[in-house]
């Protein structure tokens, strides 16, 4: 099985199968909800997950923009070849799964029909020590993506100001991003790095807290903030507005306090491809 075939398998898994940690979190939320309307919404979501898995069909009609977040070792010898392969695998997966063609020219609306285009698929690469490559495959629909945000706060506003703005933002969003949500938050500057970190935070499994306790405590506090809102599953009320919050950070300029928000809907679609320097490949979800 080639690396390309493994990438196509990862796109298929990410489109059809909800990761176990997400399904378990949805099931726990259904048990905790007091509202019958909220429980019925969560039961319908879980039935949708089961049907998609059994029939091998995409979990949502909006199969999203498929993005690739790569962490590559400095000593991994196949980086360029694999990056070139990503677009070919996406085109093949679009036809075979099939995926809805979701890339369109921003001025003319022209759609190539295969989820490609200038700078598409989106590939974000970060380098680290080591000789292997990790590719996180992240399809993301438009409803949740439309609620993404970037705040350029003053340092005086800091975390306290950000938490208030975030709560107001999710309250106003209501059911638009299809809650219960998973939030990726990127702190630090420059602004584009904060946005990249927010998206990358979505690849972390639910329930896996940040390794640094102050950051993990912030994640828990924000999750409590959101679940006190009463927005609930699909915005119809309830205790479960969000399933988890993941925060990543970098250092910031003394005069800047960028905070980026990446909103993921309950269909937290993701898969991971791990490639060794000898081209041994495995797909995880």
Backbone as CSV, one residue per row, in Angstrom:
resi,resn,N_x,N_y,N_z,CA_x,CA_y,CA_z,C_x,C_y,C_z
1,UNK,0.856,-1.196,0.000,0.000,0.000,0.000,0.888,1.240,0.000
2,UNK,0.649,2.133,-0.925,1.492,3.313,-1.062,1.143,4.369,-0.008
3,UNK,2.042,5.358,0.122,1.737,6.465,1.025,0.469,7.177,0.556
4,UNK,0.337,7.353,-0.749,-0.854,8.011,-1.284,-2.127,7.273,-0.909
5,UNK,-2.077,5.941,-0.982,-3.259,5.147,-0.624,-3.591,5.312,0.858
6,UNK,-2.567,5.404,1.705,-2.815,5.638,3.126,-3.435,7.025,3.362
7,UNK,-2.986,8.009,2.611,-3.569,9.353,2.748,-5.045,9.328,2.340
8,UNK,-5.323,8.606,1.240,-6.726,8.491,0.810,-7.560,7.765,1.854
9,UNK,-6.987,6.746,2.500,-7.697,6.041,3.566,-7.987,6.999,4.736
10,UNK,-7.009,7.854,5.043,-7.208,8.803,6.146,-8.316,9.800,5.814
11,UNK,-8.379,10.267,4.563,-9.457,11.180,4.166,-10.804,10.477,4.284
12,UNK,-10.846,9.195,3.858,-12.089,8.428,3.972,-12.504,8.287,5.429
13,UNK,-11.564,7.873,6.288,-11.908,7.697,7.704,-12.393,9.010,8.318
14,UNK,-11.691,10.107,7.980,-12.047,11.399,8.565,-13.411,11.886,8.080
15,UNK,-13.836,11.431,6.922,-15.115,11.867,6.372,-16.286,11.021,6.864
16,UNK,-15.997,9.747,7.160,-17.061,8.781,7.443,-17.158,8.430,8.926
17,UNK,-16.027,8.363,9.618,-15.985,7.858,10.990,-15.695,8.986,11.977
18,UNK,-16.551,9.117,12.969,-16.261,10.037,14.060,-15.327,9.325,15.033
19,UNK,-14.227,9.970,15.455,-13.288,9.310,16.378,-13.998,8.857,17.655
20,UNK,-13.509,7.763,18.231,-14.134,7.168,19.409,-14.248,8.157,20.559
21,UNK,-13.230,8.997,20.762,-13.287,9.930,21.884,-14.438,10.931,21.724
22,UNK,-14.735,11.296,20.482,-15.834,12.234,20.231,-17.177,11.539,20.440
23,UNK,-17.289,10.321,19.917,-18.548,9.585,20.083,-18.823,9.323,21.564
24,UNK,-17.783,8.967,22.323,-17.962,8.732,23.760,-18.395,10.017,24.470
25,UNK,-17.812,11.148,24.079,-18.176,12.423,24.707,-19.626,12.790,24.407
26,UNK,-20.078,12.510,23.193,-21.476,12.771,22.848,-22.414,11.876,23.656
27,UNK,-22.015,10.608,23.833,-22.847,9.678,24.609,-22.919,10.110,26.077
28,UNK,-21.804,10.544,26.642,-21.809,11.011,28.039,-22.688,12.251,28.191
29,UNK,-22.614,13.130,27.193,-23.432,14.341,27.250,-24.914,13.990,27.229
30,UNK,-25.292,12.989,26.425,-26.701,12.574,26.364,-27.178,12.066,27.712
31,UNK,-26.299,11.405,28.455,-26.670,10.883,29.775,-26.839,11.998,30.802
32,UNK,-26.073,13.080,30.632,-26.083,14.154,31.633,-27.174,15.190,31.397
33,UNK,-27.671,15.275,30.188,-28.615,16.343,29.876,-29.921,16.183,30.651
34,UNK,-30.445,17.295,31.154,-31.733,17.292,31.847,-32.891,17.484,30.870
35,UNK,-32.626,18.223,29.806,-33.670,18.584,28.854,-33.930,17.437,27.877
36,UNK,-35.214,17.107,27.677,-35.558,16.051,26.719,-35.205,16.488,25.296
37,UNK,-35.381,17.799,25.004,-35.021,18.287,23.662,-33.525,18.101,23.421
38,UNK,-32.696,18.440,24.408,-31.250,18.274,24.251,-30.886,16.805,24.094
39,UNK,-31.517,15.949,24.908,-31.218,14.507,24.791,-31.618,13.981,23.420
40,UNK,-32.756,14.436,22.904,-33.202,13.941,21.596,-32.251,14.384,20.491
41,UNK,-31.709,15.611,20.614,-30.739,16.076,19.618,-29.472,15.230,19.655
42,UNK,-29.006,14.922,20.850,-27.787,14.121,20.966,-28.030,12.687,20.493
43,UNK,-29.215,12.144,20.788,-29.516,10.796,20.289,-29.543,10.789,18.763
44,UNK,-30.112,11.849,18.163,-30.143,11.917,16.695,-28.729,12.000,16.121
45,UNK,-27.871,12.756,16.782,-26.472,12.851,16.338,-25.792,11.481,16.407
46,UNK,-26.014,10.764,17.512,-25.382,9.451,17.669,-25.919,8.450,16.643
47,UNK,-27.198,8.572,16.311,-27.745,7.704,15.254,-27.098,8.035,13.917
48,UNK,-26.864,9.325,13.661,-26.209,9.751,12.426,-24.799,9.170,12.338
49,UNK,-24.103,9.203,13.471,-22.739,8.639,13.521,-22.766,7.161,13.161
50,UNK,-23.744,6.442,13.709,-23.834,4.995,13.477,-24.166,4.686,12.018
51,UNK,-25.111,5.440,11.443,-25.496,5.204,10.044,-24.312,5.459,9.115
52,UNK,-23.597,6.559,9.349,-22.444,6.882,8.490,-21.397,5.779,8.565
53,UNK,-21.162,5.280,9.790,-20.166,4.211,9.968,-20.613,2.925,9.262
54,UNK,-21.888,2.550,9.435,-22.367,1.288,8.861,-22.437,1.335,7.341
55,UNK,-22.828,2.488,6.807,-23.023,2.591,5.352,-21.822,3.199,4.639
56,UNK,-20.781,3.545,5.427,-19.551,4.124,4.862,-19.864,5.342,3.996
57,UNK,-20.684,6.235,4.555,-21.033,7.479,3.873,-20.570,8.662,4.719
58,UNK,-20.289,9.804,4.091,-19.853,10.976,4.868,-20.831,11.313,5.975
59,UNK,-20.282,11.730,7.104,-21.081,12.004,8.297,-21.965,13.228,8.115
60,UNK,-21.611,14.110,7.172,-22.392,15.322,6.936,-22.379,15.628,5.442
61,UNK,-23.473,16.213,4.959,-23.519,16.582,3.528,-22.461,17.622,3.186
62,UNK,-22.086,18.448,4.168,-20.975,19.377,3.962,-19.690,18.645,4.337
63,UNK,-19.050,18.071,3.334,-17.822,17.312,3.601,-16.628,18.230,3.829
64,UNK,-16.850,19.529,3.758,-15.869,20.494,4.232,-14.720,20.774,3.285
65,UNK,-13.875,21.655,3.743,-12.564,21.874,3.128,-11.602,20.922,3.835
66,UNK,-10.912,20.096,3.067,-9.968,19.144,3.650,-8.594,19.812,3.742
67,UNK,-8.119,19.992,4.967,-6.813,20.613,5.193,-5.859,19.600,5.807
68,UNK,-4.574,19.837,5.582,-3.535,18.941,6.089,-2.589,19.738,6.989
69,UNK,-2.415,19.270,8.213,-1.505,19.900,9.169,-0.356,18.934,9.423
70,UNK,0.814,19.312,8.938,1.970,18.412,8.944,2.972,18.846,10.002
71,UNK,3.452,17.859,10.753,4.604,18.064,11.625,5.706,17.139,11.102
72,UNK,6.756,17.725,10.563,7.793,16.952,9.876,9.117,17.064,10.624
73,UNK,9.778,15.929,10.769,11.110,15.943,11.359,12.117,16.579,10.406
74,UNK,13.104,17.270,10.972,14.149,17.873,10.129,14.875,16.804,9.313
75,UNK,14.946,15.594,9.845,15.692,14.525,9.167,14.792,13.566,8.397
76,UNK,13.522,13.917,8.238,12.627,13.079,7.432,12.924,13.345,5.952
77,UNK,13.214,12.287,5.156,13.740,12.531,3.803,12.693,12.659,2.697
78,UNK,11.405,12.557,3.026,10.409,12.481,1.952,9.395,13.626,1.978
79,UNK,9.733,14.737,2.618,8.751,15.803,2.823,8.177,16.332,1.506
80,UNK,9.029,16.678,0.584,8.546,17.292,-0.663,7.646,16.338,-1.435
81,UNK,8.065,15.075,-1.550,7.272,14.105,-2.310,5.894,13.891,-1.709
82,UNK,5.824,13.835,-0.381,4.531,13.594,0.253,3.635,14.825,0.124
83,UNK,4.201,16.021,0.249,3.374,17.218,0.068,2.808,17.267,-1.350
84,UNK,3.608,16.883,-2.333,3.083,16.853,-3.710,1.964,15.821,-3.840
85,UNK,2.037,14.736,-3.063,1.047,13.670,-3.168,-0.311,14.075,-2.599
86,UNK,-0.335,15.020,-1.653,-1.573,15.339,-0.941,-2.689,15.754,-1.898
87,UNK,-2.375,16.622,-2.849,-3.391,17.080,-3.792,-3.919,15.937,-4.652
88,UNK,-3.017,15.064,-5.095,-3.452,13.929,-5.923,-4.373,13.010,-5.120
89,UNK,-4.029,12.771,-3.874,-4.867,11.898,-3.044,-6.226,12.536,-2.776
90,UNK,-6.241,13.854,-2.597,-7.514,14.525,-2.339,-8.425,14.454,-3.569
91,UNK,-7.851,14.639,-4.741,-8.647,14.541,-5.970,-9.244,13.144,-6.099
92,UNK,-8.438,12.126,-5.823,-8.918,10.747,-5.941,-10.003,10.476,-4.904
93,UNK,-9.773,10.920,-3.676,-10.759,10.701,-2.617,-12.061,11.425,-2.914
94,UNK,-11.966,12.617,-3.506,-13.173,13.384,-3.837,-14.084,12.590,-4.765
95,UNK,-13.474,11.914,-5.734,-14.275,11.133,-6.678,-14.775,9.827,-6.105
96,UNK,-13.971,9.186,-5.242,-14.297,7.826,-4.815,-15.194,7.775,-3.587
97,UNK,-15.066,8.734,-2.641,-15.834,8.590,-1.388,-17.341,8.726,-1.620
98,UNK,-17.951,9.654,-2.298,-17.367,10.884,-2.828,-17.491,12.025,-1.813
99,UNK,-16.692,13.095,-2.052,-16.775,14.328,-1.268,-17.459,15.402,-2.099
100,UNK,-18.169,16.293,-1.447,-18.781,17.408,-2.159,-17.679,18.374,-2.594
101,UNK,-17.682,18.794,-3.859,-16.674,19.783,-4.288,-16.944,21.115,-3.591
102,UNK,-16.034,21.534,-2.725,-16.306,22.701,-1.881,-15.380,23.880,-2.142
103,UNK,-14.484,23.775,-3.118,-13.603,24.901,-3.382,-14.124,25.691,-4.575
104,UNK,-14.256,27.001,-4.401,-14.798,27.857,-5.458,-13.981,29.151,-5.531
105,UNK,-13.863,29.685,-6.740,-13.151,30.947,-6.953,-13.847,32.055,-6.161
106,UNK,-13.101,32.850,-5.395,-13.759,33.854,-4.546,-14.429,34.979,-5.324
107,UNK,-14.078,35.183,-6.591,-14.687,36.257,-7.376,-15.724,35.732,-8.356
108,UNK,-15.426,34.633,-9.032,-16.332,34.142,-10.075,-17.231,33.008,-9.610
109,UNK,-16.851,32.339,-8.514,-17.612,31.180,-8.057,-17.282,29.907,-8.812
110,UNK,-16.346,29.974,-9.770,-15.987,28.784,-10.540,-15.468,27.693,-9.605
111,UNK,-15.957,26.468,-9.829,-15.608,25.343,-8.963,-14.931,24.276,-9.805
112,UNK,-13.684,23.898,-9.478,-12.993,22.893,-10.282,-13.576,21.498,-10.123
113,UNK,-14.379,21.270,-9.107,-15.060,19.985,-8.954,-14.250,18.905,-8.265
114,UNK,-13.047,19.257,-7.797,-12.214,18.201,-7.190,-11.578,18.657,-5.876
115,UNK,-12.094,19.744,-5.291,-11.597,20.249,-4.007,-10.165,20.781,-4.052
116,UNK,-9.724,21.156,-5.245,-8.413,21.796,-5.366,-8.592,23.242,-5.838
117,UNK,-7.495,23.890,-6.144,-7.497,25.274,-6.596,-6.198,25.919,-6.138
118,UNK,-5.997,27.207,-6.454,-4.786,27.880,-5.991,-4.663,27.789,-4.477
119,UNK,-3.514,27.325,-4.025,-3.243,27.138,-2.594,-4.164,26.113,-1.940
120,UNK,-4.792,25.281,-2.741,-5.644,24.217,-2.232,-5.142,22.869,-2.740
121,UNK,-5.061,21.824,-1.918,-5.497,21.815,-0.530,-4.572,22.654,0.356
122,UNK,-5.129,23.148,1.461,-4.351,23.910,2.423,-3.409,22.956,3.164
123,UNK,-2.125,23.263,3.108,-1.118,22.429,3.771,-0.299,23.317,4.695
124,UNK,-0.356,23.031,5.984,0.412,23.781,6.974,1.521,22.869,7.485
125,UNK,2.754,23.330,7.389,3.899,22.504,7.774,4.661,23.164,8.910
126,UNK,4.906,22.418,9.950,5.802,22.843,11.017,6.892,21.783,11.155
127,UNK,8.097,22.240,11.373,9.224,21.316,11.489,9.633,21.156,12.950
128,UNK,10.145,19.960,13.239,10.578,19.657,14.593,11.766,18.687,14.517
129,UNK,12.331,18.361,15.645,13.390,17.361,15.658,12.803,15.993,15.301
130,UNK,13.623,15.139,14.660,13.158,13.792,14.372,13.280,13.424,12.912
131,UNK,12.873,12.174,12.606,13.010,11.677,11.238,11.711,11.063,10.720
132,UNK,10.577,11.464,11.284,9.285,10.963,10.812,8.371,12.141,10.487
133,UNK,7.194,11.817,9.944,6.223,12.858,9.594,4.852,12.471,10.129
134,UNK,4.140,13.432,10.677,2.753,13.243,11.109,1.887,14.180,10.279
135,UNK,0.853,13.610,9.663,-0.074,14.391,8.840,-1.451,14.311,9.491
136,UNK,-1.936,15.426,9.999,-3.296,15.474,10.532,-4.233,15.928,9.426
137,UNK,-5.218,15.086,9.131,-6.207,15.370,8.093,-7.438,15.949,8.783
138,UNK,-7.845,17.144,8.371,-8.911,17.862,9.086,-9.935,18.410,8.096
139,UNK,-10.989,17.644,7.786,-12.087,18.229,7.000,-12.922,19.120,7.911
140,UNK,-13.322,20.289,7.419,-14.045,21.226,8.279,-15.117,21.928,7.468
141,UNK,-16.349,21.847,7.948,-17.480,22.406,7.225,-17.592,23.916,7.374
142,UNK,-18.445,24.509,6.523,-18.558,25.962,6.491,-19.299,26.556,7.675
143,UNK,-20.274,25.833,8.231,-21.055,26.390,9.329,-20.219,26.717,10.542
144,UNK,-19.320,25.812,10.899,-18.451,26.066,12.050,-17.330,27.030,11.681
145,UNK,-16.810,26.885,10.449,-15.704,27.752,10.047,-16.133,29.220,10.039
146,UNK,-17.407,29.475,9.720,-17.895,30.856,9.683,-17.875,31.526,11.054
147,UNK,-17.767,30.752,12.104,-17.734,31.316,13.453,-16.310,31.468,13.982
148,UNK,-15.318,31.151,13.167,-13.934,31.379,13.570,-13.703,32.876,13.744
149,UNK,-12.717,33.243,14.562,-12.549,34.667,14.864,-11.117,34.940,15.292
150,UNK,-10.719,36.180,15.098,-9.424,36.643,15.581,-9.631,37.940,16.338
151,UNK,-9.260,37.951,17.605,-9.297,39.176,18.398,-7.875,39.708,18.542
152,UNK,-7.703,40.992,18.255,-6.422,41.642,18.512,-6.605,42.506,19.755
153,UNK,-6.440,41.885,20.906,-6.693,42.558,22.178,-5.501,43.407,22.589
154,UNK,-5.763,44.301,23.528,-4.642,44.979,24.167,-4.133,44.081,25.289
155,UNK,-2.860,44.167,25.597,-2.352,43.358,26.713,-3.110,43.615,28.006
156,UNK,-3.647,44.838,28.183,-4.398,45.136,29.410,-5.673,44.308,29.500
157,UNK,-6.274,43.969,28.345,-7.491,43.143,28.368,-7.169,41.712,28.765
158,UNK,-6.110,41.155,28.161,-5.613,39.844,28.534,-6.666,38.741,28.535
159,UNK,-6.423,37.719,29.334,-7.281,36.540,29.350,-8.684,36.875,29.839
160,UNK,-8.792,37.760,30.833,-10.115,38.111,31.352,-10.987,38.710,30.252
161,UNK,-10.394,39.635,29.487,-11.143,40.248,28.392,-11.474,39.248,27.307
162,UNK,-10.533,38.354,27.028,-10.783,37.347,25.994,-11.917,36.421,26.385
163,UNK,-11.959,35.955,27.649,-13.010,35.023,28.055,-14.394,35.655,27.905
164,UNK,-14.503,36.950,28.224,-15.804,37.612,28.061,-16.197,37.692,26.585
165,UNK,-15.230,38.053,25.741,-15.547,38.162,24.309,-15.919,36.800,23.729
166,UNK,-15.209,35.765,24.170,-15.489,34.425,23.650,-16.905,33.983,24.035
167,UNK,-17.252,34.174,25.294,-18.587,33.775,25.743,-19.660,34.523,24.961
168,UNK,-19.483,35.831,24.777,-20.456,36.618,24.005,-20.544,36.106,22.565
169,UNK,-19.401,35.752,22.004,-19.349,35.277,20.613,-20.117,33.961,20.460
170,UNK,-19.877,33.011,21.350,-20.547,31.712,21.244,-22.042,31.856,21.558
171,UNK,-22.383,32.763,22.474,-23.798,33.010,22.753,-24.506,33.526,21.501
172,UNK,-23.880,34.491,20.816,-24.491,35.047,19.606,-24.559,34.013,18.485
173,UNK,-23.562,33.130,18.415,-23.524,32.124,17.344,-24.685,31.143,17.487
174,UNK,-25.086,30.852,18.726,-26.222,29.957,18.936,-26.036,28.624,18.230
175,UNK,-27.040,28.247,17.419,-26.993,26.947,16.751,-26.258,26.953,15.422
176,UNK,-25.774,28.143,14.974,-25.158,28.219,13.632,-23.987,27.251,13.438
177,UNK,-23.084,27.085,14.418,-21.960,26.168,14.175,-22.254,24.721,14.545
178,UNK,-23.521,24.359,14.765,-23.918,22.988,15.097,-23.263,22.470,16.376
179,UNK,-23.575,23.072,17.534,-23.066,22.558,18.788,-23.714,21.214,19.152
180,UNK,-23.041,20.428,20.036,-21.926,20.820,20.904,-20.609,20.949,20.140
181,UNK,-19.842,21.948,20.561,-18.656,22.377,19.846,-17.369,21.833,20.463
182,UNK,-16.329,21.880,19.667,-14.955,21.722,20.151,-14.238,22.990,19.710
183,UNK,-13.589,23.665,20.641,-12.931,24.926,20.318,-11.420,24.767,20.364
184,UNK,-10.766,25.254,19.317,-9.317,25.395,19.307,-8.980,26.862,19.485
185,UNK,-8.104,27.160,20.415,-7.749,28.552,20.712,-6.238,28.707,20.608
186,UNK,-5.821,29.717,19.870,-4.400,30.014,19.733,-4.078,31.350,20.367
187,UNK,-3.162,31.362,21.309,-2.750,32.594,21.992,-1.342,32.969,21.550
188,UNK,-1.110,34.268,21.396,0.243,34.728,21.096,0.337,35.316,19.709
189,UNK,1.501,35.847,19.391,1.658,36.554,18.126,2.833,35.976,17.329
190,UNK,2.864,36.277,16.022,1.963,37.157,15.277,0.597,36.527,15.041
191,UNK,-0.312,37.318,14.476,-1.696,36.883,14.356,-1.842,35.609,13.534
192,UNK,-1.071,35.493,12.436,-1.227,34.312,11.591,-0.800,33.049,12.318
193,UNK,0.186,33.144,13.190,0.599,31.966,13.958,-0.477,31.591,14.971
194,UNK,-1.129,32.574,15.563,-2.221,32.278,16.496,-3.328,31.493,15.789
195,UNK,-3.651,31.880,14.555,-4.677,31.165,13.798,-4.236,29.743,13.468
196,UNK,-2.976,29.591,13.101,-2.484,28.238,12.809,-2.552,27.357,14.048
197,UNK,-2.173,27.904,15.195,-2.201,27.119,16.428,-3.635,26.746,16.808
198,UNK,-4.571,27.667,16.587,-5.965,27.368,16.913,-6.469,26.184,16.103
199,UNK,-6.163,26.160,14.811,-6.594,25.042,13.969,-5.880,23.753,14.387
200,UNK,-4.600,23.844,14.628,-3.865,22.642,15.023,-4.378,22.088,16.350
201,UNK,-4.873,22.959,17.218,-5.385,22.489,18.515,-6.569,21.550,18.338
202,UNK,-7.279,21.662,17.220,-8.434,20.793,16.989,-8.029,19.341,16.744
203,UNK,-6.779,19.094,16.414,-6.351,17.715,16.153,-6.082,16.939,17.439
204,UNK,-6.096,17.633,18.580,-5.852,16.945,19.852,-7.107,16.159,20.272
205,UNK,-6.978,14.889,20.681,-8.169,14.127,21.099,-8.880,14.786,22.266
206,UNK,-10.194,14.607,22.331,-10.984,15.154,23.432,-10.556,14.516,24.748
207,UNK,-10.495,15.343,25.783,-10.104,14.843,27.098,-8.611,14.860,27.344
208,UNK,-7.826,15.145,26.306,-6.378,15.240,26.495,-6.041,16.714,26.754
209,UNK,-5.736,17.029,28.003,-5.509,18.417,28.377,-4.097,18.855,28.017
210,UNK,-3.905,20.159,27.978,-2.576,20.703,27.719,-1.607,20.228,28.802
211,UNK,-0.371,20.001,28.411,0.616,19.457,29.349,0.944,20.424,30.488
212,UNK,0.767,21.721,30.263,1.082,22.709,31.301,-0.188,23.016,32.096
213,UNK,-0.100,22.871,33.420,-1.308,22.980,34.250,-2.035,24.325,34.118
214,UNK,-1.333,25.454,34.088,-2.086,26.721,33.942,-2.891,26.775,32.650
215,UNK,-2.349,26.195,31.588,-3.091,26.181,30.321,-4.262,25.203,30.410
216,UNK,-4.016,24.032,31.017,-5.099,23.060,31.190,-6.213,23.645,32.065
217,UNK,-5.835,24.380,33.102,-6.847,25.016,33.960,-7.666,26.037,33.171
218,UNK,-7.001,26.775,32.281,-7.721,27.737,31.446,-8.707,27.020,30.522
219,UNK,-8.282,25.908,29.937,-9.181,25.121,29.080,-10.435,24.713,29.853
220,UNK,-10.229,24.220,31.080,-11.370,23.767,31.888,-12.280,24.932,32.255
221,UNK,-11.691,26.074,32.571,-12.500,27.239,32.963,-13.332,27.743,31.788
222,UNK,-12.742,27.768,30.602,-13.497,28.221,29.422,-14.617,27.237,29.109
223,UNK,-14.333,25.939,29.242,-15.376,24.929,28.992,-16.553,25.141,29.940
224,UNK,-16.254,25.413,31.212,-17.335,25.695,32.166,-18.109,26.942,31.762
225,UNK,-17.383,27.997,31.349,-18.045,29.227,30.889,-19.072,28.908,29.802
226,UNK,-18.640,28.120,28.826,-19.490,27.846,27.660,-20.689,26.991,28.034
227,UNK,-20.467,26.007,28.919,-21.571,25.103,29.254,-22.537,25.702,30.277
228,UNK,-22.204,26.892,30.773,-23.159,27.641,31.599,-24.076,28.523,30.754
229,UNK,-23.814,28.597,29.433,-24.577,29.499,28.583,-26.002,29.024,28.322
230,UNK,-26.198,27.704,28.285,-27.518,27.170,27.971,-27.817,27.100,26.484
231,UNK,-26.816,27.305,25.631,-27.031,27.195,24.175,-27.452,25.772,23.831
232,UNK,-26.679,24.793,24.308,-27.051,23.390,24.176,-26.899,22.817,22.783
233,UNK,-27.155,21.493,22.670,-27.016,20.805,21.376,-27.874,21.448,20.288
234,UNK,-27.258,21.769,19.173,-27.880,22.394,18.013,-28.538,23.734,18.341
235,UNK,-28.144,24.330,19.474,-28.655,25.648,19.843,-30.068,25.630,20.389
236,UNK,-30.556,24.451,20.787,-31.943,24.329,21.239,-32.053,24.265,22.755
237,UNK,-30.979,24.630,23.440,-30.987,24.657,24.901,-30.420,23.382,25.492
238,UNK,-29.800,23.535,26.664,-29.243,22.365,27.336,-27.922,22.689,27.998
239,UNK,-27.357,21.672,28.631,-26.137,21.856,29.406,-24.876,21.705,28.569
240,UNK,-25.011,21.142,27.364,-23.816,20.799,26.580,-23.685,21.713,25.379
241,UNK,-23.030,22.851,25.565,-22.728,23.747,24.439,-21.405,23.348,23.794
242,UNK,-20.477,22.872,24.615,-19.161,22.462,24.087,-18.735,21.148,24.726
243,UNK,-17.995,20.353,23.949,-17.462,19.082,24.450,-16.052,19.252,25.007
244,UNK,-15.296,20.176,24.430,-13.933,20.362,24.928,-13.356,21.670,24.385
245,UNK,-12.316,22.132,25.041,-11.596,23.350,24.647,-10.103,23.028,24.671
246,UNK,-9.437,23.326,23.575,-7.999,23.069,23.472,-7.266,24.384,23.226
247,UNK,-6.311,24.688,24.062,-5.552,25.933,23.947,-4.092,25.604,23.623
248,UNK,-3.563,26.282,22.624,-2.129,26.232,22.336,-1.614,27.670,22.344
249,UNK,-0.346,27.843,22.633,0.158,29.218,22.711,1.583,29.320,22.177
250,UNK,1.920,30.554,21.829,3.292,30.928,21.590,3.516,32.255,22.317
251,UNK,4.730,32.726,22.377,4.965,33.996,23.046,4.434,35.132,22.165
252,UNK,4.224,36.296,22.784,3.615,37.410,22.068,4.513,38.642,22.136
253,UNK,4.215,39.578,21.231,4.847,40.894,21.282,4.302,41.640,22.499
254,UNK,5.125,42.432,23.202,4.619,43.125,24.396,3.431,44.033,24.130
255,UNK,3.306,44.531,22.891,2.208,45.458,22.579,0.989,44.755,22.001
256,UNK,1.054,43.442,21.800,-0.031,42.730,21.112,-0.551,41.585,21.978
257,UNK,-1.828,41.268,21.785,-2.412,40.111,22.468,-3.389,39.422,21.516
258,UNK,-2.873,38.807,20.429,-3.788,38.126,19.504,-4.369,36.866,20.146
259,UNK,-5.649,36.665,19.935,-6.321,35.428,20.352,-7.134,34.933,19.168
260,UNK,-6.831,33.719,18.703,-7.520,33.146,17.552,-8.441,32.032,18.013
261,UNK,-9.596,31.968,17.378,-10.591,30.949,17.713,-10.921,30.131,16.477
262,UNK,-10.774,28.801,16.578,-11.225,27.877,15.537,-12.370,27.064,16.127
263,UNK,-13.527,27.162,15.498,-14.724,26.479,16.007,-14.946,25.200,15.197
264,UNK,-15.111,24.101,15.912,-15.445,22.830,15.249,-16.827,22.399,15.707
265,UNK,-17.636,21.887,14.774,-18.970,21.404,15.125,-18.871,20.037,15.794
266,UNK,-20.040,19.467,16.164,-20.008,18.158,16.834,-19.356,17.106,15.958
267,UNK,-19.430,17.261,14.620,-18.799,16.295,13.706,-17.309,16.613,13.634
268,UNK,-16.627,16.250,14.696,-15.202,16.573,14.845,-14.381,15.571,14.034
269,UNK,-14.302,15.850,12.726,-13.703,14.900,11.784,-12.191,15.075,11.728
270,UNK,-11.498,13.986,11.914,-10.044,14.060,11.843,-9.466,12.654,11.716
271,UNK,-8.288,12.568,11.153,-7.518,11.326,11.089,-6.050,11.708,11.002
272,UNK,-5.192,10.762,11.313,-3.759,11.055,11.354,-2.986,9.990,10.577
273,UNK,-2.043,10.434,9.770,-1.142,9.534,9.037,0.258,9.718,9.612
274,UNK,0.883,8.619,9.982,2.233,8.676,10.547,3.168,7.921,9.601
275,UNK,4.209,8.604,9.148,5.121,8.048,8.147,6.537,8.030,8.730
276,UNK,7.190,6.858,8.692,8.573,6.767,9.156,9.527,7.114,8.014
277,UNK,10.786,7.288,8.337,11.771,7.600,7.296,11.916,6.457,6.309
278,UNK,11.539,5.228,6.719,11.601,4.069,5.815,10.296,3.853,5.064
279,UNK,9.383,4.838,5.186,8.080,4.806,4.520,7.164,3.699,5.049
280,UNK,7.368,3.327,6.312,6.335,2.550,7.000,5.240,3.529,7.399
281,UNK,4.002,3.189,7.069,2.898,4.138,7.253,1.786,3.484,8.064
282,UNK,1.193,4.255,8.974,-0.041,3.804,9.636,-0.999,4.979,9.752
283,UNK,-2.282,4.633,9.744,-3.343,5.631,9.854,-4.021,5.440,11.198
284,UNK,-4.197,6.522,11.939,-4.847,6.469,13.242,-6.021,7.437,13.250
285,UNK,-6.944,7.154,14.166,-8.048,8.094,14.318,-8.454,8.136,15.780
